[in-house]
Amino acid sequence: MEALMRWKHPERGFIAPNRFIPVAEETGEIISLGQWTLKTACLEAARIQRDTDQPLVMAVNVSPRQFQQQD
């Protein structure tokens, strides 16, 4: 599986990652966005694995800035 981030804006519809990820990188919001994404992906993966009783492998892309964080 692969976790993909999408933004559904209430008025503009779906905003492509190539439009909002660079803004998040520039403003530093990518850290909190990345933390939320990783946590949500892991929770969903655990739920799917529990529901299906099958082993699961998931890929989640993270910003290089995430790796610079101490936590």
N, CA, C and O atoms as CSV, one atom per row, in Angstrom:
chain,resi,resn,atom,element,x,y,z
A,1,MET,N,N,0.831,-1.173,0.000
A,1,MET,CA,C,0.000,0.000,0.000
A,1,MET,C,C,0.873,1.231,0.000
A,1,MET,O,O,2.039,1.199,0.391
A,2,GLU,N,N,0.276,2.316,-0.449
A,2,GLU,CA,C,0.961,3.596,-0.415
A,2,GLU,C,C,-0.020,4.632,0.116
A,2,GLU,O,O,-1.171,4.688,-0.317
A,3,ALA,N,N,0.438,5.443,1.046
A,3,ALA,CA,C,-0.394,6.523,1.569
A,3,ALA,C,C,-0.159,7.763,0.717
A,3,ALA,O,O,0.977,8.213,0.566
A,4,LEU,N,N,-1.219,8.305,0.169
A,4,LEU,CA,C,-1.123,9.492,-0.677
A,4,LEU,C,C,-1.908,10.637,-0.056
A,4,LEU,O,O,-3.056,10.465,0.354
A,5,MET,N,N,-1.288,11.794,0.007
A,5,MET,CA,C,-1.957,12.957,0.580
A,5,MET,C,C,-2.711,13.703,-0.517
A,5,MET,O,O,-2.189,13.953,-1.604
A,6,ARG,N,N,-3.950,14.048,-0.197
A,6,ARG,CA,C,-4.779,14.856,-1.077
A,6,ARG,C,C,-5.459,15.906,-0.219
A,6,ARG,O,O,-5.765,15.657,0.948
A,7,TRP,N,N,-5.698,17.084,-0.792
A,7,TRP,CA,C,-6.372,18.158,-0.074
A,7,TRP,C,C,-7.675,18.465,-0.781
A,7,TRP,O,O,-7.687,18.860,-1.947
A,8,LYS,N,N,-8.772,18.278,-0.064
A,8,LYS,CA,C,-10.078,18.596,-0.621
A,8,LYS,C,C,-10.528,19.932,-0.040
A,8,LYS,O,O,-10.995,20.003,1.097
A,9,HIS,N,N,-10.383,20.975,-0.828
A,9,HIS,CA,C,-10.762,22.315,-0.421
A,9,HIS,C,C,-12.278,22.448,-0.557
A,9,HIS,O,O,-12.841,21.973,-1.543
A,10,PRO,N,N,-12.953,23.079,0.404
A,10,PRO,CA,C,-14.418,23.148,0.361
A,10,PRO,C,C,-14.980,23.901,-0.846
A,10,PRO,O,O,-16.106,23.639,-1.268
A,11,GLU,N,N,-14.204,24.830,-1.403
A,11,GLU,CA,C,-14.702,25.603,-2.548
A,11,GLU,C,C,-13.992,25.268,-3.859
A,11,GLU,O,O,-14.598,25.339,-4.929
A,12,ARG,N,N,-12.731,24.910,-3.781
A,12,ARG,CA,C,-11.928,24.668,-4.992
A,12,ARG,C,C,-11.814,23.195,-5.369
A,12,ARG,O,O,-11.227,22.864,-6.399
A,13,GLY,N,N,-12.364,22.318,-4.551
A,13,GLY,CA,C,-12.263,20.886,-4.833
A,13,GLY,C,C,-10.888,20.362,-4.475
A,13,GLY,O,O,-10.233,20.878,-3.570
A,14,PHE,N,N,-10.452,19.330,-5.190
A,14,PHE,CA,C,-9.167,18.710,-4.885
A,14,PHE,C,C,-8.009,19.572,-5.380
A,14,PHE,O,O,-7.986,20.017,-6.527
A,15,ILE,N,N,-7.054,19.792,-4.486
A,15,ILE,CA,C,-5.837,20.542,-4.791
A,15,ILE,C,C,-4.710,19.516,-4.894
A,15,ILE,O,O,-4.494,18.726,-3.976
A,16,ALA,N,N,-4.003,19.537,-6.007
A,16,ALA,CA,C,-2.925,18.573,-6.252
A,16,ALA,C,C,-1.753,18.803,-5.289
A,16,ALA,O,O,-1.441,19.943,-4.946
A,17,PRO,N,N,-1.108,17.708,-4.857
A,17,PRO,CA,C,0.032,17.836,-3.944
A,17,PRO,C,C,1.144,18.739,-4.482
A,17,PRO,O,O,1.819,19.417,-3.708
A,18,ASN,N,N,1.336,18.751,-5.786
A,18,ASN,CA,C,2.401,19.590,-6.334
A,18,ASN,C,C,2.102,21.078,-6.178
A,18,ASN,O,O,2.976,21.912,-6.418
A,19,ARG,N,N,0.871,21.423,-5.776
A,19,ARG,CA,C,0.510,22.817,-5.524
A,19,ARG,C,C,0.635,23.169,-4.043
A,19,ARG,O,O,1.064,24.274,-3.713
A,20,PHE,N,N,0.265,22.242,-3.133
A,20,PHE,CA,C,0.284,22.626,-1.725
A,20,PHE,C,C,1.513,22.164,-0.951
A,20,PHE,O,O,1.849,22.769,0.067
A,21,ILE,N,N,2.189,21.119,-1.397
A,21,ILE,CA,C,3.388,20.655,-0.682
A,21,ILE,C,C,4.503,21.709,-0.716
A,21,ILE,O,O,5.106,21.964,0.327
A,22,PRO,N,N,4.808,22.334,-1.866
A,22,PRO,CA,C,5.852,23.372,-1.856
A,22,PRO,C,C,5.532,24.525,-0.891
A,22,PRO,O,O,6.435,25.055,-0.245
A,23,VAL,N,N,4.274,24.910,-0.792
A,23,VAL,CA,C,3.887,25.974,0.139
A,23,VAL,C,C,4.109,25.513,1.572
A,23,VAL,O,O,4.606,26.271,2.404
A,24,ALA,N,N,3.740,24.274,1.855
A,24,ALA,CA,C,3.950,23.723,3.197
A,24,ALA,C,C,5.444,23.648,3.523
A,24,ALA,O,O,5.843,23.910,4.657
A,25,GLU,N,N,6.262,23.295,2.546
A,25,GLU,CA,C,7.717,23.250,2.748
A,25,GLU,C,C,8.245,24.648,3.069
A,25,GLU,O,O,9.017,24.819,4.012
A,26,GLU,N,N,7.830,25.647,2.286
A,26,GLU,CA,C,8.324,27.016,2.453
A,26,GLU,C,C,7.919,27.619,3.791
A,26,GLU,O,O,8.688,28.371,4.388
A,27,THR,N,N,6.733,27.301,4.262
A,27,THR,CA,C,6.226,27.907,5.492
A,27,THR,C,C,6.588,27.117,6.744
A,27,THR,O,O,6.361,27.588,7.858
A,28,GLY,N,N,7.149,25.920,6.574
A,28,GLY,CA,C,7.485,25.085,7.719
A,28,GLY,C,C,6.323,24.228,8.202
A,28,GLY,O,O,6.486,23.427,9.122
A,29,GLU,N,N,5.162,24.388,7.596
A,29,GLU,CA,C,3.991,23.587,7.975
A,29,GLU,C,C,4.139,22.124,7.591
A,29,GLU,O,O,3.359,21.278,8.029
A,30,ILE,N,N,5.136,21.829,6.775
A,30,ILE,CA,C,5.339,20.457,6.323
A,30,ILE,C,C,5.634,19.525,7.500
A,30,ILE,O,O,5.350,18.329,7.432
A,31,ILE,N,N,6.202,20.069,8.575
A,31,ILE,CA,C,6.523,19.235,9.738
A,31,ILE,C,C,5.247,18.711,10.374
A,31,ILE,O,O,5.100,17.503,10.560
A,32,SER,N,N,4.324,19.601,10.709
A,32,SER,CA,C,3.071,19.148,11.329
A,32,SER,C,C,2.232,18.352,10.347
A,32,SER,O,O,1.571,17.389,10.738
A,33,LEU,N,N,2.246,18.736,9.087
A,33,LEU,CA,C,1.515,17.993,8.063
A,33,LEU,C,C,2.077,16.584,7.921
A,33,LEU,O,O,1.325,15.616,7.809
A,34,GLY,N,N,3.396,16.477,7.926
A,34,GLY,CA,C,4.047,15.173,7.830
A,34,GLY,C,C,3.778,14.296,9.041
A,34,GLY,O,O,3.572,13.090,8.905
A,35,GLN,N,N,3.778,14.900,10.227
A,35,GLN,CA,C,3.482,14.135,11.447
A,35,GLN,C,C,2.061,13.595,11.407
A,35,GLN,O,O,1.825,12.431,11.730
A,36,TRP,N,N,1.112,14.441,11.011
A,36,TRP,CA,C,-0.286,14.017,10.921
A,36,TRP,C,C,-0.440,12.895,9.888
A,36,TRP,O,O,-1.134,11.907,10.127
A,37,THR,N,N,0.217,13.068,8.741
A,37,THR,CA,C,0.114,12.080,7.672
A,37,THR,C,C,0.661,10.732,8.113
A,37,THR,O,O,0.023,9.701,7.897
A,38,LEU,N,N,1.829,10.730,8.725
A,38,LEU,CA,C,2.446,9.481,9.159
A,38,LEU,C,C,1.599,8.796,10.230
A,38,LEU,O,O,1.397,7.583,10.178
A,39,LYS,N,N,1.104,9.565,11.200
A,39,LYS,CA,C,0.267,8.991,12.255
A,39,LYS,C,C,-1.018,8.403,11.671
A,39,LYS,O,O,-1.404,7.286,12.012
A,40,THR,N,N,-1.670,9.153,10.799
A,40,THR,CA,C,-2.922,8.690,10.187
A,40,THR,C,C,-2.693,7.453,9.336
A,40,THR,O,O,-3.484,6.511,9.389
A,41,ALA,N,N,-1.620,7.442,8.551
A,41,ALA,CA,C,-1.312,6.284,7.706
A,41,ALA,C,C,-1.047,5.044,8.561
A,41,ALA,O,O,-1.503,3.949,8.233
A,42,CYS,N,N,-0.313,5.220,9.649
A,42,CYS,CA,C,-0.024,4.068,10.526
A,42,CYS,C,C,-1.290,3.547,11.199
A,42,CYS,O,O,-1.484,2.336,11.299
A,43,LEU,N,N,-2.141,4.443,11.658
A,43,LEU,CA,C,-3.403,4.016,12.277
A,43,LEU,C,C,-4.282,3.264,11.273
A,43,LEU,O,O,-4.871,2.236,11.609
A,44,GLU,N,N,-4.368,3.770,10.057
A,44,GLU,CA,C,-5.164,3.106,9.023
A,44,GLU,C,C,-4.573,1.756,8.652
A,44,GLU,O,O,-5.300,0.776,8.486
A,45,ALA,N,N,-3.247,1.706,8.523
A,45,ALA,CA,C,-2.590,0.437,8.189
A,45,ALA,C,C,-2.853,-0.596,9.276
A,45,ALA,O,O,-3.129,-1.757,8.975
A,46,ALA,N,N,-2.769,-0.182,10.536
A,46,ALA,CA,C,-3.034,-1.107,11.644
A,46,ALA,C,C,-4.478,-1.586,11.607
A,46,ALA,O,O,-4.749,-2.765,11.838
A,47,ARG,N,N,-5.403,-0.681,11.320
A,47,ARG,CA,C,-6.818,-1.061,11.241
A,47,ARG,C,C,-7.052,-2.052,10.105
A,47,ARG,O,O,-7.744,-3.054,10.286
A,48,ILE,N,N,-6.484,-1.781,8.947
A,48,ILE,CA,C,-6.660,-2.676,7.805
A,48,ILE,C,C,-6.056,-4.041,8.098
A,48,ILE,O,O,-6.658,-5.074,7.804
A,49,GLN,N,N,-4.870,-4.037,8.677
A,49,GLN,CA,C,-4.217,-5.315,9.001
A,49,GLN,C,C,-5.042,-6.090,10.028
A,49,GLN,O,O,-5.199,-7.305,9.906
A,50,ARG,N,N,-5.558,-5.408,11.019
A,50,ARG,CA,C,-6.392,-6.061,12.040
A,50,ARG,C,C,-7.678,-6.615,11.412
A,50,ARG,O,O,-8.093,-7.731,11.726
A,51,ASP,N,N,-8.303,-5.835,10.526
A,51,ASP,CA,C,-9.561,-6.254,9.896
A,51,ASP,C,C,-9.389,-7.406,8.916
A,51,ASP,O,O,-10.283,-8.240,8.771
A,52,THR,N,N,-8.246,-7.454,8.245
A,52,THR,CA,C,-8.034,-8.481,7.218
A,52,THR,C,C,-7.213,-9.662,7.714
A,52,THR,O,O,-7.191,-10.720,7.086
A,53,ASP,N,N,-6.537,-9.478,8.844
A,53,ASP,CA,C,-5.657,-10.501,9.393
A,53,ASP,C,C,-4.583,-10.909,8.383
A,53,ASP,O,O,-4.182,-12.072,8.317
A,54,GLN,N,N,-4.129,-9.934,7.603
A,54,GLN,CA,C,-3.089,-10.162,6.601
A,54,GLN,C,C,-1.911,-9.227,6.879
A,54,GLN,O,O,-2.106,-8.106,7.349
A,55,PRO,N,N,-0.691,-9.685,6.590
A,55,PRO,CA,C,0.460,-8.795,6.733
A,55,PRO,C,C,0.332,-7.622,5.756
A,55,PRO,O,O,-0.255,-7.751,4.682
A,56,LEU,N,N,0.876,-6.513,6.143
A,56,LEU,CA,C,0.710,-5.295,5.349
A,56,LEU,C,C,2.016,-4.530,5.284
A,56,LEU,O,O,2.718,-4.393,6.285
A,57,VAL,N,N,2.339,-4.033,4.101
A,57,VAL,CA,C,3.489,-3.156,3.905
A,57,VAL,C,C,2.953,-1.854,3.324
A,57,VAL,O,O,2.169,-1.863,2.375
A,58,MET,N,N,3.383,-0.743,3.897
A,58,MET,CA,C,2.901,0.551,3.424
A,58,MET,C,C,4.080,1.481,3.218
A,58,MET,O,O,5.033,1.475,3.997
A,59,ALA,N,N,4.009,2.279,2.169
A,59,ALA,CA,C,5.005,3.313,1.903
A,59,ALA,C,C,4.374,4.671,2.184
A,59,ALA,O,O,3.233,4.934,1.805
A,60,VAL,N,N,5.138,5.524,2.854
A,60,VAL,CA,C,4.706,6.893,3.118
A,60,VAL,C,C,5.885,7.802,2.797
A,60,VAL,O,O,6.940,7.700,3.422
A,61,ASN,N,N,5.707,8.686,1.828
A,61,ASN,CA,C,6.757,9.652,1.519
A,61,ASN,C,C,6.735,10.751,2.571
A,61,ASN,O,O,5.669,11.234,2.952
A,62,VAL,N,N,7.904,11.140,3.033
A,62,VAL,CA,C,7.999,12.236,3.985
A,62,VAL,C,C,9.013,13.248,3.472
A,62,VAL,O,O,9.886,12.925,2.667
A,63,SER,N,N,8.882,14.458,3.947
A,63,SER,CA,C,9.789,15.529,3.561
A,63,SER,C,C,11.176,15.287,4.150
A,63,SER,O,O,11.289,14.742,5.249
A,64,PRO,N,N,12.214,15.675,3.451
A,64,PRO,CA,C,13.558,15.597,4.037
A,64,PRO,C,C,13.647,16.366,5.360
A,64,PRO,O,O,14.459,16.032,6.224
A,65,ARG,N,N,12.816,17.387,5.512
A,65,ARG,CA,C,12.804,18.154,6.760
A,65,ARG,C,C,12.372,17.285,7.945
A,65,ARG,O,O,12.778,17.542,9.079
A,66,GLN,N,N,11.561,16.269,7.693
A,66,GLN,CA,C,11.137,15.375,8.770
A,66,GLN,C,C,12.347,14.652,9.371
A,66,GLN,O,O,12.416,14.437,10.581
A,67,PHE,N,N,13.281,14.288,8.521
A,67,PHE,CA,C,14.464,13.557,8.984
A,67,PHE,C,C,15.421,14.452,9.780
A,67,PHE,O,O,16.277,13.955,10.513
A,68,GLN,N,N,15.275,15.742,9.636
A,68,GLN,CA,C,16.120,16.681,10.380
A,68,GLN,C,C,15.599,16.934,11.790
A,68,GLN,O,O,16.291,17.542,12.608
A,69,GLN,N,N,14.385,16.473,12.079
A,69,GLN,CA,C,13.792,16.653,13.387
A,69,GLN,C,C,14.351,15.636,14.374
A,69,GLN,O,O,14.641,14.498,14.004
A,70,GLN,N,N,14.499,16.042,15.619
A,70,GLN,CA,C,15.031,15.164,16.651
A,70,GLN,C,C,14.076,14.030,16.981
A,70,GLN,O,O,14.516,12.952,17.382
A,71,ASP,N,N,12.752,14.255,16.818
A,71,ASP,CA,C,11.763,13.242,17.188
A,71,ASP,C,C,11.284,12.465,15.993
A,71,ASP,O,O,10.448,11.572,16.132
